[in-house]
Every structure is written in structure tokens, then in C-alpha cells.
Amino acid sequence: MKRKTFSLILTVLFLALVLSACTTLEDKVLSSLGECKSREFYTEGAFQDYIDYAKYYYDLVDFTDNESFSKIGHSDIDVLNEHLDDFESWIETYREGDASREIVVNYDFDRSLIDGEDYLHIESKQYDPWDDGNPVFANYTIYFFDIQTNTLYYFHNNI
């Protein structure tokens, strides 16, 4: 009996350690904004092959001393759009498989929201599988904050 209890405790501690390590970046970036009023979170896939889309709603956010975000510039918009093209291609792939999937039904990001008043944080890894000078996105996390609506849009791809 003691052996089973000990194994259970070790398993729970291991899972807690793994789960906390997986959310370090998200917690740091999200916590830099303060507490949100509400959020919507959608995910599709499993383990190494998944995408997440979320919206966090805020009353007001002060970016004056925020080191996690930077004001979006023209070149940032190009980089953001490249990532969104990739992300939306995965949404389309899931749509073709089953248009009733939660992430497909609820994905509603509108690129017309993007302007020079907004804030951005991107973590991105690319690799070149064929060594031909055309890298593909390995995984990325995007935090896009729309100032006009006080909404943080979160995109994550780990495909």
C-alpha cells in the first residue's frame, strides 16, 4: 500500500513539474498585462502536433514599462502576416477534416485590426527540412494586443 501511495505522489509531482515548465513563457507574457476580465481558449491536435487560439479581454493595459511587448512596426506587420498565413493554413486543414471542430468554428481573427498602435510579442522557430533556403515554421507563439478593443489575441502552433 505504501509503495502505491509513494508512486502516486511521485507521478503527481512529475506531472506538476512538466506542466509548469510548459507554461513559463505564456505566464510571463500574460502576467505582464495584469489580470484579464475574461478569455476564450480553443485548441486542436495533441502533444507535438497542435494549435491554440485564444482571446483575452482587458479593461485597460499600460504598456509604458512592459518589457514583454513592443509597439508594432511596419516590418513587424509583415512578420506577423507570415505567421498568420501559416496559422490560417492549419485552420483550413482542420476545416477540411471537420468544419465543426471548435477551433475552426471560433477562429475569427480579423487582420484589419492590425495597425501601428498595437503591441506584439512573437517567439518563433523555423527550420529548413530540405536545406533549400526555404525555411518552414517549426513552432511559434504570438501575442498580439489590439489597443482599440483591449483584446489580446494568442496564436500558438507546434506542428
C-alpha positions in Angstrom: 0.0 0.0 0.0 2.8 2.4 0.9 4.5 1.7 -2.4 1.4 2.6 -4.4 0.9 5.8 -2.5 4.5 6.8 -3.0 4.2 6.1 -6.7 1.1 8.1 -7.0 2.7 11.1 -5.2 5.8 10.9 -7.5 3.6 10.8 -10.6 1.6 13.8 -9.4 4.8 15.8 -8.6 6.3 14.9 -12.0 3.2 16.0 -13.9 3.1 19.3 -12.0 6.7 19.9 -12.8 6.2 19.1 -16.5 3.0 21.3 -16.8 4.6 24.2 -15.1 7.6 24.1 -17.4 5.3 24.2 -20.4 3.6 27.4 -19.4 6.6 29.5 -18.4 6.6 31.8 -21.5 2.8 32.2 -21.6 2.7 33.1 -17.9 5.5 35.6 -18.2 3.9 37.4 -21.2 0.4 37.2 -19.9 1.2 38.2 -16.4 2.9 41.4 -17.8 -0.5 42.6 -18.8 -2.2 42.1 -15.5 -5.5 40.3 -14.9 -7.9 39.9 -17.8 -11.7 40.2 -17.5 -12.4 37.0 -19.4 -10.9 34.7 -22.0 -11.8 32.3 -24.7 -9.4 29.4 -25.5 -9.5 26.8 -28.3 -7.1 24.1 -29.2 -6.8 21.3 -31.7 -4.4 18.4 -32.0 -2.4 16.6 -29.5 1.1 16.5 -27.8 3.5 17.7 -30.5 1.0 18.5 -33.3 -1.4 21.1 -32.1 -2.5 24.7 -32.5 -4.1 27.1 -30.0 -6.1 30.2 -30.5 -7.3 32.4 -27.6 -8.6 35.9 -26.9 -8.1 37.7 -23.6 -10.2 40.7 -22.8 -8.9 43.5 -20.6 -10.3 46.8 -19.2 -7.1 48.7 -19.7 -3.5 47.8 -20.2 -0.5 50.2 -19.7 2.5 49.2 -21.9 4.8 52.0 -20.6 7.2 49.8 -18.8 6.2 46.4 -20.3 9.3 44.6 -21.5 7.4 41.6 -23.0 5.7 43.6 -25.7 6.9 46.2 -28.3 4.8 48.6 -30.3 4.2 47.1 -33.7 6.2 48.5 -36.7 5.8 48.1 -40.4 8.3 45.2 -40.7 6.6 43.5 -37.7 3.3 43.5 -39.6 5.0 41.6 -42.4 6.4 39.0 -40.0 3.0 38.8 -38.2 1.2 38.2 -41.5 3.7 35.5 -42.5 2.9 33.7 -39.3 -0.9 34.2 -39.6 -0.7 32.8 -43.2 0.8 29.7 -41.7 -1.6 29.5 -38.8 -4.6 30.0 -41.0 -3.4 27.3 -43.3 -3.6 24.9 -40.3 -7.1 26.2 -39.6 -8.1 25.4 -43.2 -6.5 21.9 -42.9 -8.7 21.2 -39.8 -11.7 22.8 -41.6 -11.3 20.3 -44.5 -11.2 17.4 -42.0 -14.2 18.5 -39.9 -15.7 22.0 -40.2 -17.4 21.6 -36.9 -14.2 21.5 -34.9 -14.3 24.0 -32.1 -11.2 25.9 -33.2 -12.5 26.2 -36.8 -15.9 27.4 -35.7 -14.4 30.0 -33.3 -11.4 31.3 -35.2 -12.4 34.8 -36.0 -9.2 36.9 -36.2 -9.6 39.9 -38.5 -6.3 41.3 -39.9 -7.9 44.7 -40.4 -7.4 45.2 -36.7 -3.6 45.4 -37.1 -2.3 48.9 -37.0 0.6 50.9 -35.7 -1.0 51.5 -32.3 -0.9 47.8 -31.4 1.6 45.7 -29.4 3.3 42.4 -30.3 5.3 39.6 -28.9 6.5 36.7 -31.1 8.6 33.7 -30.3 9.3 31.7 -33.4 11.5 28.8 -34.6 12.0 27.9 -38.2 13.9 25.1 -39.9 14.9 24.2 -43.4 14.0 20.5 -43.9 15.3 20.2 -47.4 18.2 22.7 -47.0 17.0 24.6 -50.0 16.8 28.1 -48.4 13.0 27.9 -47.8 12.6 27.5 -44.1 9.2 26.4 -42.6 7.7 27.3 -39.3 8.6 24.7 -36.6 6.6 26.3 -33.8 5.7 29.8 -32.7 3.7 31.7 -30.2 2.2 35.1 -31.0 0.7 37.6 -28.6 -1.0 40.4 -30.5 -2.6 43.1 -28.4 -5.2 45.3 -30.2 -5.3 48.6 -28.4 -8.7 49.7 -29.8 -10.5 46.7 -28.3 -8.2 46.0 -25.4 -8.0 42.4 -26.6 -5.0 40.1 -26.6 -5.0 37.5 -29.4 -2.9 34.4 -28.8 -1.8 32.1 -31.5 0.3 29.0 -30.9 1.5 26.4 -33.4 3.5 23.4 -32.6 3.3 21.3 -35.7 
